[in-house]
Amino acid sequence: MPLSFAEFLAQLSRSPALAATVLLTLAVLLVNGWTDAPNAIACAVVTGALPFRRAVLLAAACNFLGVVCVTAAQPAVARTVYSIAQFSGGPKTALCALCAAMAAIVLWAAAAWLWGIPTSESHALVAGVSGAAVALEGGFGCIRWDSWAKVLLGLVLSAALGLFAGRAVWRALASVPLPPALCRRLQIPGAALSAFLHGAQDGQKLLGIFLLGCALAAGRQDEQTFWVPLWAMALCALFMALGTGLGGRRIIRRIGQEMVTLSPRDGLCCDLAGGACLLLATLLGLPVSTTHTRTSALLGVGQAAGGPWDRRVARSIAAAWLLTFPCCFAMGFLFSRLLLNRL
């Protein structure tokens, strides 16, 4: 049976470690909505299809709906993250390790926002939680490699398919007479769909961690009792929407103005390509990075259009992507060891 909200509050009152884990998870949701969700509206803002404030409100609403609607229908992504690693021991030590992982992810996400680099909190989440679990267990036997295989498949899919789809969509629409004004109007539903699918993907992943913390507080982590209560969906969706409402001008400027030069047609192609890739991954239950997918589609469109794109900015983003896994794994491991040694 799903955990009721009253039972959840009772768990919080009994377990300070769970309270800290929940607060950090909500903080990551807030930061994710702040730093990652702007990718969904970047093209629409840069091409003038939507003013920044209206685009942010649209993204916040669609992120909320994406978390609630898609998770209610198919929580496969949340289930994958929930089972990414096995946490044994008592509830206190397991929750302390998970709490350390979330602290590492918050620091990584805050550093990425400070530098204006759209890193993936999704991959930071998986790596940080795995590092904390390894520190708790003392070896890699706790890692669920089948779940990691889905993450790695999603990584390849988000990068390669996003790049391919961006090129393909641009070439398919190259001969279609689309006035700039029409392209801008069509970008609005495209941005809404991208924000909806961002909520479906990233909201589900953090919802999986939220439910993992509740399960560990009860002394279990069995997938047979994996239930997603409606109140948990709404709470996670609300914090992600609030984060999106805080804005993200720096991220939008970085990927939509400094990396490539976009016309309204280019922006529409990016929205269509990125949305198609995210929809496919969500239907397959693969946890992909919205940031990787959208940025890869943006690069694919830029290459097909033959316009100028800043390789220095693209290289800095790629370097941040490559560093996310090892750095967040190491931070999760070290933070977990430090916290566990104090118990």
Salt bridges, closest charged atoms under 4 A:
ASP36 OD2 - HIS198 NE2 3.76
ASP146 OD2 - ARG144 NH2 3.24
ASP202 OD2 - HIS198 NE2 3.65
ASP202 OD1 - LYS205 NZ 3.54
ASP222 OD1 - ARG220 NH1 3.88
GLU223 OE2 - ARG144 NH1 2.86
GLU258 OE1 - ARG254 NH1 3.47
ASP271 OD1 - ARG294 NH2 2.92
ASP310 OD2 - ARG312 NH2 3.59
